[in-house]
Amino acid sequence: MTARRRNCDVVIVGGGPVGGLLACLLARGGLDVALAERGAADSGYGDARGYALAAGTVRLLDDVGYWQPLAPEAEPILAVHVSREGGFGSVVMDAASQGVSALGQVVPAARIGAMLAEALAATGVERLDQTRLETLEAAGDGRREVVLAGPDGRHRLAARLVVAADGTGSATRAAAGIEVRRRRYAADALVFDVRSTRPHGGRAFERFTPEGPLALLPQPGGRLNVVWVAPPETCDERIALSDSERIAALQARFGWRLGRLRTAGPAARFPLELVRARRMYDQRLVLAGNAAHGLHPVAGQGLNLSLRDVAILAGRVLSARDPGAPEVLAAYAQARSGDIDRVAAVTDLLARGLPVGERFAPRALRRGMLLLDRIGPLRQLWAEQAMGLQPLPRRILRGLPAESREGGTAPTATERRGEGI
Ligand SMILES: Cc1cc2nc3c(=O)[nH]c(=O)nc-3n(C[C@H](O)[C@H](O)[C@H](O)COP(=O)(O)OP(=O)(O)OC[C@H]3O[C@@H](n4cnc5c(N)ncnc54)[C@H](O)[C@@H]3O)c2cc1C
């Protein structure tokens, strides 16, 4: 069968939260965008995870008009309760002490997928579902050609920029010859929802146990999302248990501070690894989100970090004449490297149970860290994003077309630059 061939501005491979959001922003900015996702259109709707989104991420989504549809199904995090099994008790960081109304929000991953599916349909992105990357051609004539295989045959798209947003195992990254540093943690995460007889009151719990961290994130409707990290063989045993046996094992580990726990959804399992691409870009190709950096979920930072990639990349691309120009991609890579290095280093040390060095904490936290080696960095990661200290790309976002809440049409990138593409 002959492949359909066409030119476009940007091809994004991977329709997870990163690919989906980036596609919406670039299309709203006036670019011709195609998005290829190997799963079916609704494949993300069964995702059991609840994403803890830092306040800075909520602001980012709000700035571009995508927070309001999520807000009704979000639960504000009013406090983070950190403890260490067999340790010193617990420490609480609350929103009030940070001078904010909430430290972040927990949103079901499935809800983010559904919201982005609607937004993609509204922005005119060409969506190719059940479609995978087959090959990537060398760049030439200011374009890079991507061959995609889907249910209706092959598509040959010649794009000025290809974005690899296809997760930690990125085939697009591999096809571009970009190597990764990869370390598999000797741990997997089991994720499922529970209910508790005592209200969670907006508290998130992070408990460091000898087998790995255990987190309970507050969700709407009195539910909590459990992220239970343990060695793979322990996860084998726990996933084979009945729901009630699994909850009894969880209760023994977590304790009774929320009263009796009851199951509220099926368990899913995620292998955990640290992945870092050695380069962020190639000729007319760039990495974003998990394709560039996969993290341990201990501090709930992966998507927060990834959405900062999206904001910076969208800002750079939309303000450039040529979205795939080397200087545009180099500037993005440079702008992202410090944030990625730091967050990856802190989460890795937390995941491995190693003391985190003072260099990651501001002076005000150092004294506490001498005692609470794992709490200081967690506190810092959450607090700085809650208070907006993270160099969040607000000023770049200001350059993005705001989604018109009154139904008007946002100016295209071409109009804003006053030129033809
Ligand atoms: C247990 C767990 C809990 C987490 N909790 C949090 C949290 O609370 N807060 C937080 O900030 N982060 C959290 N994260 C991290 C978060 O899940 C990731 O950062 C986020 O999924 C990254 O999004 P992405 O779009 O880059 O990648 P992904 O979500 O992996 O999406 C990649 C997409 O690409 C598609 N794809 C893959 N290969 C191809 C191909 N060859 N062709 C076409 N499509 C392809 C996939 O089907 C998928 O849809 C958690 C992670 C785990 C494992």
The ligand as an SDF file (V2000), in Angstrom:
LIG
                    3D

 53 58  0  0  0  0  0  0  0  0999 V2000
    2.9600    5.3000   39.6940 C   0  0  0  0  0  0  0  0  0  0  0  0
    3.2150    6.6840   39.1470 C   0  0  0  0  0  0  0  0  0  0  0  0
    2.6570    7.7920   39.7660 C   0  0  0  0  0  0  0  0  0  0  0  0
    2.9300    9.0770   39.2780 C   0  0  0  0  0  0  0  0  0  0  0  0
    2.3990   10.1470   39.9390 N   0  0  0  0  0  0  0  0  0  0  0  0
    2.7310   11.3900   39.5480 C   0  0  0  0  0  0  0  0  0  0  0  0
    2.2450   12.5410   40.2630 C   0  0  0  0  0  0  0  0  0  0  0  0
    1.5180   12.4090   41.2420 O   0  0  0  0  0  0  0  0  0  0  0  0
    2.6150   13.7820   39.8380 N   0  0  0  0  0  0  0  0  0  0  0  0
    3.4360   13.9380   38.7390 C   0  0  0  0  0  0  0  0  0  0  0  0
    3.7790   15.0850   38.4120 O   0  0  0  0  0  0  0  0  0  0  0  0
    3.8880   12.8880   38.0340 N   0  0  0  0  0  0  0  0  0  0  0  0
    3.5650   11.6260   38.3960 C   0  0  0  0  0  0  0  0  0  0  0  0
    4.0090   10.5490   37.6690 N   0  0  0  0  0  0  0  0  0  0  0  0
    4.8040   10.7800   36.4380 C   0  0  0  0  0  0  0  0  0  0  0  0
    3.9010   10.9080   35.1850 C   0  0  0  0  0  0  0  0  0  0  0  0
    3.1690    9.7200   34.9960 O   0  0  0  0  0  0  0  0  0  0  0  0
    4.7550   11.1500   33.9430 C   0  0  0  0  0  0  0  0  0  0  0  0
    5.6240   12.2080   34.1690 O   0  0  0  0  0  0  0  0  0  0  0  0
    3.8760   11.4680   32.7330 C   0  0  0  0  0  0  0  0  0  0  0  0
    3.1190   10.3260   32.3940 O   0  0  0  0  0  0  0  0  0  0  0  0
    4.7240   11.8870   31.5290 C   0  0  0  0  0  0  0  0  0  0  0  0
    3.8620   12.1060   30.4340 O   0  0  0  0  0  0  0  0  0  0  0  0
    4.3470   11.8130   28.9260 P   0  0  0  0  0  0  0  0  0  0  0  0
    3.2130   12.2390   28.0680 O   0  0  0  0  0  0  0  0  0  0  0  0
    5.7080   12.3630   28.7160 O   0  0  0  0  0  0  0  0  0  0  0  0
    4.5550   10.2190   28.8680 O   0  0  0  0  0  0  0  0  0  0  0  0
    3.4740    9.0710   28.9430 P   0  0  0  0  0  0  0  0  0  0  0  0
    2.4160    9.4040   29.9160 O   0  0  0  0  0  0  0  0  0  0  0  0
    4.2470    7.8050   29.1340 O   0  0  0  0  0  0  0  0  0  0  0  0
    2.7950    9.0680   27.5010 O   0  0  0  0  0  0  0  0  0  0  0  0
    3.4780    8.5820   26.3590 C   0  0  0  0  0  0  0  0  0  0  0  0
    2.4420    8.2720   25.2940 C   0  0  0  0  0  0  0  0  0  0  0  0
    3.1100    7.8700   24.0990 O   0  0  0  0  0  0  0  0  0  0  0  0
    2.4790    6.7310   23.5600 C   0  0  0  0  0  0  0  0  0  0  0  0
    3.4720    5.9920   22.7990 N   0  0  0  0  0  0  0  0  0  0  0  0
    4.5020    5.2570   23.2670 C   0  0  0  0  0  0  0  0  0  0  0  0
    5.2330    4.7620   22.2480 N   0  0  0  0  0  0  0  0  0  0  0  0
    4.6500    5.1960   21.1130 C   0  0  0  0  0  0  0  0  0  0  0  0
    4.9430    5.0210   19.7270 C   0  0  0  0  0  0  0  0  0  0  0  0
    6.0070    4.3050   19.3150 N   0  0  0  0  0  0  0  0  0  0  0  0
    4.1470    5.6120   18.8010 N   0  0  0  0  0  0  0  0  0  0  0  0
    3.0800    6.3540   19.2000 C   0  0  0  0  0  0  0  0  0  0  0  0
    2.7440    6.5480   20.5050 N   0  0  0  0  0  0  0  0  0  0  0  0
    3.5320    5.9870   21.4530 C   0  0  0  0  0  0  0  0  0  0  0  0
    1.9250    5.9830   24.7740 C   0  0  0  0  0  0  0  0  0  0  0  0
    0.8420    5.1330   24.4260 O   0  0  0  0  0  0  0  0  0  0  0  0
    1.5060    7.1260   25.6840 C   0  0  0  0  0  0  0  0  0  0  0  0
    0.1750    7.5310   25.4430 O   0  0  0  0  0  0  0  0  0  0  0  0
    3.7470    9.2460   38.1350 C   0  0  0  0  0  0  0  0  0  0  0  0
    4.3030    8.1210   37.4920 C   0  0  0  0  0  0  0  0  0  0  0  0
    4.0350    6.8490   37.9970 C   0  0  0  0  0  0  0  0  0  0  0  0
    4.6680    5.6550   37.3030 C   0  0  0  0  0  0  0  0  0  0  0  0
  1  2  1  0
  2  3  1  0
  2 52  2  0
  3  4  2  0
  4  5  1  0
  4 50  1  0
  5  6  2  0
  6  7  1  0
  6 13  1  0
  7  8  2  0
  7  9  1  0
  9 10  1  0
 10 11  2  0
 10 12  1  0
 12 13  2  0
 13 14  1  0
 14 15  1  0
 14 50  1  0
 15 16  1  0
 16 17  1  0
 16 18  1  0
 18 19  1  0
 18 20  1  0
 20 21  1  0
 20 22  1  0
 22 23  1  0
 23 24  1  0
 24 25  2  0
 24 26  1  0
 24 27  1  0
 27 28  1  0
 28 29  2  0
 28 30  1  0
 28 31  1  0
 31 32  1  0
 32 33  1  0
 33 34  1  0
 33 48  1  0
 34 35  1  0
 35 36  1  0
 35 46  1  0
 36 37  1  0
 36 45  1  0
 37 38  2  0
 38 39  1  0
 39 40  1  0
 39 45  2  0
 40 41  1  0
 40 42  2  0
 42 43  1  0
 43 44  2  0
 44 45  1  0
 46 47  1  0
 46 48  1  0
 48 49  1  0
 50 51  2  0
 51 52  1  0
 52 53  1  0
M  END
$$$$
